[in-house]
């Protein structure tokens, strides 16, 4: 099982199971749905620290708090009612909408890979001069909440797909539980990440013991590496989850050739690997799903960007 921020989902599952003493169905389903949302959660945690880049350290935690509150509103006031209404009126639309979200994840992940390989960058950058800090902070928070709405919609869609057959109470409980716990996990982790360099600077500069100063310097050196690693893991997770959603959705709609091929390779690896079969089989499935996601995402990215350029001429 991958380490790092994916471990947050284990905590979510454990909390959900612990809270399920009186609502067992809700707790079990929430743990399962939270695990399925791994890629989106990792990307959310990877993206969010960028929204406090260039701002005063004193404003970092308040800004993260504002984004977290906005994220809860997105999930509980907008997406939860919409998901429940959808599951009651148009349950057949859940799989196509989930695939649409999966395609978006594939596109986002593929675009990041293309940019890393030297392709053109798209969207806003963090290099502009900050002339009005208050307006800049407001714009940054608003942008983060809009981005969170897209990622939260995918989390809620994944969750809904896991409990579509349950009654209304269980669906509502699972959606609310997963929404709250994942928000706490993501933005709690983000708060720790963005304050790591401040803690390191304090330990390195103040007259602490030699051990504390070494820890401070280690934290300062680790911060850029951690953010780079987090971004890479988030990209891989987006491709893996997005590709997996597309493969599973195609299977649900009756187009099983790609789904069967990927699972066939997974079973071959699992049988050949002996005691490590389950782990290596899962890694194989995740890797092939990521490759499928990358291929689909690259096609979408090229079509969108080439299409826009063509339209501009």
ABEGO torsion letter per residue (X at the ends): XBBEAAAAAAAAAAAAAAAAAABAAAAAAAAAAAAAAAAAAAAAAAAAAAAABGBBAAAAAAAAAAAAAAAAAAAAAAAAAAAAAAAAABAAAAAAAAAAAAAAAAAAAAAAAAAAAGBBBBEBBAABBBABAAAAAAAAAAAAAAAAAAAAAAAAAAAAAAAAABBAAAAAAAAAAAAAAAAAAAAAAAAAAAAAAAAAAAAAABBBBAAAAAAAAAAAAAAAAAAAAAAAAAAAAAAAAAAAAAAAAAAAAGBAAAAAAAAAAAAAAAAAAEAAAAAAAAAAAAAAAAAAAAAAAAAAAAAAAAAAAAAAX
